[in-house]
Amino acid sequence: MSRRWTFVLLGAAACSGDAPFAPSTPPLPSQDAEATEATVASYSEVHGWSIILGDAAGRVWIAQTDAGAPTVTSSGRTWTATLWARLDSAPVARDLTLRMGVFVHSDQAGSVGRVVALLRWVLADRGVVLASGDQGGALRQDPRHGVLRAHGRASGLSVGRLRFEAISDTPMPTAPVDDGPPAPRVVVRTPAVVSLRIDDCMAADAAAFHMMHALGLVAEMAIPSRRLDRPGHCTQGLLQAMVADGNTVESHSRWHVSAPPSFGDFYLETVGAALDLRGRGFDPHVFIQPGTWRHGPTLFDGAAKLRSPYFELLRRVYVATEAYAWPAAMRLPVTGRQGPDHWPLKVFTPVALATKLRQAAADSTWITFMWHMWDMPLPELEARLRVIAALRDSGLVTVLPYYPALRAVRH
């Protein structure tokens, strides 16, 4: 079989054999020519990379390019980079160098036009290699997330098997997100606090918003960021009106699909959602795990999963995560950065809801209720919301969205 390697850099070609990390020919995945050509063209437009490294023991490292343009040479592009071994903490190394290159392989003996672009990289500290993906990984466009991705085998950092996933232009915060100075905080003067949450944000939730506005109630909106402005879903304008009325906008992943199959997919759904919402002018502090994440490490239903690299990443990107592992009621002020798990509003009749709220007042606790647009007809939703508004007016409960309640203090 005849093979030809071409190094591609900003549209210029050079012999890959001269590159410092041009390897022996690895096994090649298939990719059609059109997709590869688009990938090569897009590579020169990338502003930064996040490289996720994972071993068989479940440990995760992330190397990320620093802000600023790379140095471009005949051997590739070189960024300064930072490395994290614990994702909710400070980096373990700064001022590293990350050298990257893309190589296009043309299979002359195979199908006409069959080519594949491989991304290869080397992470070094003052010339000492820390980790590398020298066998490369097929570089592909991910149309769902609008990024370039590559994955494959890596070496370094761990004595065991190591794999990498490279993701373009989706940087995690360089420091864990802080919820700012302690003031101003909401002062609670009622026995109970109630938080309301609307999940998924459908176009029909505009009717619920008008109902809450009339009753003087506010809620947290759990937003799948890439569904905004799509047919049947919330619009930017509706969310802006709700925020102006005292509601909050929080992250509910990008697409709200099934559980992410890899850490890279989880990264894109969580880090990407925060970037999306901030790009639209919102300020998410909370991540609400989708109910479709029903298995695996992203179903945060136990203490062990709250110690995993997955949850470390959430602690870096968000102030708090609404997870199934938390108790269903908490006392204020809370300690730490987590509030209670939710109750489905639909399971309570208006009478049962009043009883639940009176019990929360007797216990001086914070509880939260959520619903979807399709959970109940509007008259049934209104009946439940009127119960909450009436008990608020009686002085038994204060109604706050989740994040303000998380920061609340008692009188």
C-alpha positions as CSV (number, residue, x, y, z in Angstrom):
1,M,0.0,0.0,0.0
2,S,1.4,3.4,-1.0
3,R,1.1,6.2,1.6
4,R,1.9,9.9,1.5
5,W,2.0,12.2,4.5
6,T,1.5,15.9,4.2
7,F,1.9,18.4,7.0
8,V,-0.7,21.1,6.9
9,L,-0.2,24.5,8.6
10,L,-2.2,27.6,7.7
11,G,-2.6,26.3,4.2
12,A,1.1,25.6,3.7
13,A,2.6,22.2,3.2
14,A,5.9,20.8,4.4
15,C,7.4,17.3,4.6
16,S,6.1,15.6,7.8
17,G,9.3,13.6,8.1
18,D,11.0,16.8,9.2
19,A,8.5,17.5,12.0
20,P,9.8,16.7,15.5
21,F,6.8,14.4,16.3
22,A,6.2,12.8,12.9
23,P,5.7,9.2,14.0
24,S,5.6,5.9,12.2
25,T,2.3,5.3,10.4
26,P,-0.5,4.4,12.9
27,P,-3.8,2.7,12.1
28,L,-6.0,5.0,10.2
29,P,-9.7,5.6,10.8
30,S,-11.8,6.3,7.7
31,Q,-13.1,9.8,7.0
32,D,-14.5,11.2,3.8
33,A,-12.5,13.8,1.9
34,E,-14.9,16.6,2.2
35,A,-15.0,16.4,6.0
36,T,-11.2,16.2,6.2
37,E,-10.7,19.2,3.9
38,A,-13.1,21.2,6.1
39,T,-11.3,20.1,9.2
40,V,-7.9,21.1,7.9
41,A,-9.2,24.5,6.9
42,S,-10.8,25.0,10.3
43,Y,-7.6,23.9,12.2
44,S,-5.9,27.2,11.4
45,E,-8.8,29.2,12.8
46,V,-8.6,27.5,16.3
47,H,-7.9,30.0,19.1
48,G,-7.1,27.4,21.8
49,W,-7.2,23.7,22.8
50,S,-8.3,21.8,25.9
51,I,-6.7,18.3,26.1
52,I,-8.3,15.9,28.4
53,L,-6.2,12.9,29.6
54,G,-7.7,9.9,31.4
55,D,-6.3,6.7,32.7
56,A,-7.8,3.3,33.5
57,A,-8.1,4.2,37.2
58,G,-10.5,7.0,36.4
59,R,-8.1,9.9,37.0
60,V,-8.4,12.9,34.7
61,W,-5.9,15.7,33.8
62,I,-6.6,18.7,31.7
63,A,-4.0,20.6,29.8
64,Q,-5.3,23.9,28.3
65,T,-3.7,26.5,26.2
66,D,-3.3,30.0,27.7
67,A,-4.9,33.1,26.2
68,G,-3.0,34.5,23.3
69,A,-1.9,33.5,19.8
70,P,0.4,30.5,19.3
71,T,3.9,30.6,17.8
72,V,3.8,29.2,14.3
73,T,6.8,27.4,12.8
74,S,7.4,24.9,10.1
75,S,7.1,22.1,12.8
76,G,3.7,23.2,14.1
77,R,2.0,25.6,16.4
78,T,3.2,26.1,19.9
79,W,1.1,27.5,22.8
80,T,1.9,28.2,26.4
81,A,-0.3,25.9,28.5
82,T,-1.4,25.0,32.0
83,L,-2.0,21.6,33.5
84,W,-4.5,20.5,36.1
85,A,-4.5,17.2,38.0
86,R,-7.5,18.1,40.2
87,L,-10.1,20.0,38.3
88,D,-11.6,22.1,41.2
89,S,-8.2,23.2,42.4
90,A,-5.1,25.2,41.3
91,P,-3.0,23.9,38.4
92,V,-0.1,21.6,39.1
93,A,2.0,23.2,36.4
94,R,2.1,26.5,34.5
95,D,4.1,28.0,31.7
96,L,4.3,24.7,29.8
97,T,4.6,24.4,26.1
98,L,2.0,22.6,24.0
99,R,3.2,21.8,20.4
100,M,0.5,20.7,18.0
101,G,0.4,19.7,14.3
102,V,-2.0,18.3,11.8
103,F,-1.0,15.7,9.3
104,V,-3.1,14.6,6.3
105,H,-2.7,11.1,5.0
106,S,-3.7,10.2,1.5
107,D,-4.3,6.5,0.8
108,Q,-3.3,6.2,-2.9
109,A,-4.2,2.5,-3.1
110,G,-7.5,2.9,-1.4
111,S,-10.7,4.6,-2.3
112,V,-10.4,7.7,-4.4
113,G,-10.2,10.8,-2.1
114,R,-9.8,8.7,1.1
115,V,-7.9,10.9,3.5
116,V,-7.6,11.5,7.2
117,A,-6.3,14.4,9.2
118,L,-4.4,13.4,12.4
119,L,-3.8,15.8,15.3
120,R,-0.6,15.2,17.2
121,W,0.7,17.0,20.2
122,V,3.5,17.2,22.8
123,L,3.2,18.8,26.3
124,A,6.5,19.8,27.7
125,D,8.0,21.6,30.7
126,R,11.3,23.4,29.7
127,G,12.0,20.8,27.1
128,V,11.0,17.8,29.3
129,V,8.1,15.9,27.8
130,L,5.2,15.5,30.3
131,A,2.7,13.8,28.0
132,S,2.2,13.4,24.3
133,G,-0.3,12.1,21.7
134,D,2.4,11.1,19.3
135,Q,0.3,8.5,17.5
136,G,-2.3,11.1,16.8
137,G,-6.0,11.1,16.7
138,A,-8.3,11.6,13.7
139,L,-9.4,15.3,13.7
140,R,-13.1,15.7,13.2
141,Q,-15.6,18.4,13.2
142,D,-18.4,18.0,15.8
143,P,-21.4,19.7,14.2
144,R,-23.5,19.4,17.4
145,H,-21.0,21.4,19.5
146,G,-19.3,23.4,16.7
147,V,-15.8,22.4,17.6
148,L,-12.9,20.3,16.4
149,R,-12.2,17.1,18.3
150,A,-9.6,14.3,18.2
151,H,-9.0,11.4,20.5
152,G,-6.5,8.6,20.7
153,R,-3.7,7.0,22.8
154,A,-1.4,9.1,24.9
155,S,1.7,8.6,27.0
156,G,3.0,10.2,30.2
157,L,1.6,11.3,33.5
158,S,0.4,7.8,34.4
159,V,2.1,4.5,34.5
160,G,-1.0,2.8,33.1
161,R,-2.9,3.1,29.8
162,L,-3.6,6.8,29.0
163,R,-6.0,8.2,26.4
164,F,-6.6,11.8,25.3
165,E,-9.3,13.9,23.8
166,A,-8.6,17.3,22.3
167,I,-11.3,19.9,22.0
168,S,-11.0,23.2,20.4
169,D,-12.2,26.6,21.6
170,T,-14.1,25.5,24.7
171,P,-11.9,26.7,27.6
172,M,-12.8,25.9,31.2
173,P,-12.3,28.8,33.7
174,T,-8.7,29.3,34.7
175,A,-9.8,29.5,38.3
176,P,-12.9,28.0,40.0
177,V,-15.9,30.2,39.6
178,D,-16.5,32.4,42.7
179,D,-19.9,33.7,43.7
180,G,-18.4,37.1,44.6
181,P,-18.4,39.1,47.8
182,P,-20.8,38.0,50.6
183,A,-23.1,41.0,50.2
184,P,-25.7,41.7,49.3
185,R,-27.5,38.6,50.7
186,V,-31.2,38.1,51.0
187,V,-32.4,38.2,54.6
188,V,-35.1,35.7,55.3
189,R,-37.7,36.5,57.9
190,T,-40.2,33.6,57.4
191,P,-40.0,30.1,58.8
192,A,-39.6,28.4,55.4
193,V,-38.0,29.1,52.0
194,V,-39.4,27.8,48.8
195,S,-37.6,27.7,45.5
196,L,-39.4,27.0,42.2
197,R,-37.7,25.7,39.0
198,I,-39.0,25.3,35.4
199,D,-37.0,22.8,33.5
200,D,-36.1,22.8,29.8
201,C,-37.7,26.2,28.9
202,M,-40.3,25.5,26.2
203,A,-42.1,28.3,24.3
204,A,-45.3,27.4,26.1
205,D,-43.6,28.4,29.4
206,A,-44.4,32.0,28.5
207,A,-47.9,31.2,29.9
208,A,-46.4,30.1,33.2
209,F,-44.3,33.2,33.3
210,H,-47.3,35.5,32.9
211,M,-49.0,33.5,35.6
212,M,-46.1,33.8,38.0
213,H,-45.8,37.5,37.2
214,A,-49.4,38.0,38.2
215,L,-48.9,36.2,41.4
216,G,-45.6,37.9,42.3
217,L,-43.7,34.6,42.1
218,V,-40.2,34.0,40.8
219,A,-38.4,30.9,39.6
220,E,-35.1,29.4,38.4
221,M,-35.1,28.5,34.7
222,A,-33.1,25.4,33.8
223,I,-31.8,26.0,30.3
224,P,-30.4,23.6,27.7
225,S,-28.3,26.3,26.1
226,R,-28.3,25.0,22.5
227,R,-32.1,24.7,22.4
228,L,-32.7,28.4,22.9
229,D,-34.5,30.1,20.0
230,R,-35.3,26.8,18.3
231,P,-38.9,26.0,17.3
232,G,-40.9,25.0,20.4
233,H,-38.3,26.3,22.9
234,C,-37.7,29.5,24.8
235,T,-36.5,32.6,23.0
236,Q,-33.8,35.0,24.1
237,G,-36.4,37.7,24.5
238,L,-38.6,35.6,26.8
239,L,-35.6,34.8,29.1
240,Q,-34.5,38.4,29.2
241,A,-38.1,39.4,30.2
242,M,-38.0,36.7,33.0
243,V,-34.7,37.9,34.3
244,A,-35.9,41.5,34.4
245,D,-38.8,40.2,36.5
246,G,-36.5,38.6,39.1
247,N,-36.2,35.1,37.7
248,T,-32.8,33.4,37.2
249,V,-31.2,31.6,34.3
250,E,-29.1,28.5,35.1
251,S,-27.4,25.8,33.1
252,H,-29.1,22.5,32.2
253,S,-26.5,21.2,29.8
254,R,-26.3,22.1,26.1
255,W,-28.6,19.6,24.4
256,H,-30.3,17.7,27.3
257,V,-29.7,14.3,25.6
258,S,-28.7,11.0,27.1
259,A,-25.8,10.6,29.5
260,P,-22.5,11.8,28.0
261,P,-20.6,8.7,26.7
262,S,-17.2,10.2,27.5
263,F,-15.6,12.8,29.7
264,G,-15.1,14.9,26.6
265,D,-18.8,14.9,25.9
266,F,-19.5,15.8,29.5
267,Y,-17.0,18.6,29.3
268,L,-18.7,20.0,26.2
269,E,-22.2,19.8,27.8
270,T,-21.2,21.5,31.0
271,V,-18.4,23.9,30.2
272,G,-19.9,24.6,26.8
273,A,-23.3,25.4,28.3
274,A,-21.8,28.0,30.7
275,L,-20.0,29.6,27.8
276,D,-23.1,29.7,25.7
277,L,-25.2,31.4,28.3
278,R,-22.6,33.9,29.2
279,G,-22.2,34.7,25.5
280,R,-25.9,35.5,25.5
281,G,-25.6,37.9,28.4
282,F,-26.7,35.6,31.2
283,D,-24.8,34.8,34.3
284,P,-25.2,31.1,35.3
285,H,-24.1,30.0,38.7
286,V,-25.8,26.7,39.0
287,F,-25.8,23.5,37.0
288,I,-28.9,21.3,37.0
289,Q,-28.2,17.8,35.9
290,P,-30.6,16.6,33.2
291,G,-33.0,13.8,34.1
292,T,-31.9,12.1,30.9
293,W,-28.5,11.4,32.5
294,R,-29.8,8.2,34.1
295,H,-26.7,6.1,34.5
296,G,-23.0,6.2,34.9
297,P,-20.7,8.8,36.4
298,T,-22.9,11.7,35.4
299,L,-25.9,10.5,37.4
300,F,-24.9,12.3,40.6
301,D,-26.8,10.2,43.0
302,G,-24.2,9.1,45.6
303,A,-21.3,10.4,47.7
304,A,-18.6,8.6,45.6
305,K,-19.7,10.4,42.4
306,L,-19.5,13.7,44.2
307,R,-15.8,13.0,44.6
308,S,-15.2,12.2,41.0
309,P,-13.4,14.3,38.3
310,Y,-16.8,14.9,36.7
311,F,-18.0,16.7,39.8
312,E,-14.7,18.4,40.3
313,L,-15.2,20.0,36.9
314,L,-18.7,21.2,37.9
315,R,-17.2,22.7,41.0
316,R,-14.8,24.6,38.8
317,V,-17.4,25.9,36.3
318,Y,-20.4,26.5,38.6
319,V,-21.0,27.7,42.2
320,A,-23.4,24.9,42.8
321,T,-24.9,21.8,41.3
322,E,-28.4,20.6,41.8
323,A,-27.9,16.8,42.2
324,Y,-29.9,13.9,43.3
325,A,-27.5,13.1,46.0
326,W,-28.6,16.0,48.2
327,P,-31.3,15.8,50.9
328,A,-34.7,17.1,49.9
329,A,-34.8,19.8,52.7
330,M,-32.1,21.9,54.3
331,R,-31.9,24.6,57.0
332,L,-30.7,28.1,56.2
333,P,-28.1,29.4,56.0
334,V,-26.6,26.4,54.2
335,T,-23.0,25.4,54.8
336,G,-21.0,24.9,51.6
337,R,-22.3,25.5,48.1
338,Q,-25.2,23.1,47.8
339,G,-28.9,23.3,48.3
340,P,-31.7,20.7,48.6
341,D,-32.8,18.3,45.9
342,H,-36.1,19.1,44.3
343,W,-39.6,17.7,44.6
344,P,-41.7,17.3,41.4
345,L,-44.6,19.8,41.8
346,K,-46.9,17.6,39.8
347,V,-47.1,14.9,42.5
348,F,-48.7,17.2,45.0
349,T,-52.4,18.1,44.9
350,P,-53.0,21.7,46.1
351,V,-54.1,20.3,49.5
352,A,-51.0,18.1,49.8
353,L,-48.8,21.0,48.7
354,A,-50.2,23.2,51.4
355,T,-49.5,20.5,54.0
356,K,-45.9,20.1,52.7
357,L,-45.3,23.8,52.9
358,R,-46.7,24.1,56.4
359,Q,-44.4,21.2,57.5
360,A,-41.4,23.0,56.0
361,A,-42.4,26.1,58.0
362,A,-42.7,24.0,61.2
363,D,-39.2,22.6,60.5
364,S,-37.8,26.0,59.4
365,T,-36.4,24.4,56.2
366,W,-35.7,25.3,52.6
367,I,-37.4,23.1,49.9
368,T,-37.6,23.3,46.2
369,F,-40.2,22.3,43.6
370,M,-39.8,21.8,39.8
371,W,-42.0,21.2,36.8
372,H,-41.9,20.8,33.1
373,M,-44.4,22.5,30.8
374,W,-46.0,19.2,29.9
375,D,-46.4,17.9,33.5
376,M,-49.8,19.4,34.1
377,P,-52.5,21.6,32.4
378,L,-52.1,25.3,33.1
379,P,-55.2,25.4,35.4
380,E,-53.6,22.7,37.6
381,L,-50.3,24.6,37.7
382,E,-52.1,27.8,38.5
383,A,-53.9,26.1,41.4
384,R,-50.6,25.0,42.9
385,L,-48.9,28.3,42.4
386,R,-51.8,30.0,44.1
387,V,-51.2,27.8,47.2
388,I,-47.6,28.9,47.3
389,A,-48.5,32.6,46.8
390,A,-51.1,32.4,49.6
391,L,-48.7,30.9,52.1
392,R,-46.2,33.5,51.1
393,D,-48.7,36.2,51.8
394,S,-49.5,34.6,55.2
395,G,-45.9,35.1,56.3
396,L,-45.0,31.3,56.4
397,V,-42.7,31.1,53.4
398,T,-40.3,33.2,51.3
399,V,-40.1,32.4,47.6
400,L,-36.6,32.7,46.2
401,P,-34.8,31.2,43.2
402,Y,-32.2,28.6,44.1
403,Y,-29.1,30.7,43.8
404,P,-30.3,33.7,45.9
405,A,-31.6,31.2,48.4
406,L,-28.2,29.5,48.5
407,R,-26.8,32.8,49.7
408,A,-29.6,33.8,52.0
409,V,-29.3,34.4,55.8
410,R,-31.9,34.4,58.5
411,H,-33.0,37.5,60.3
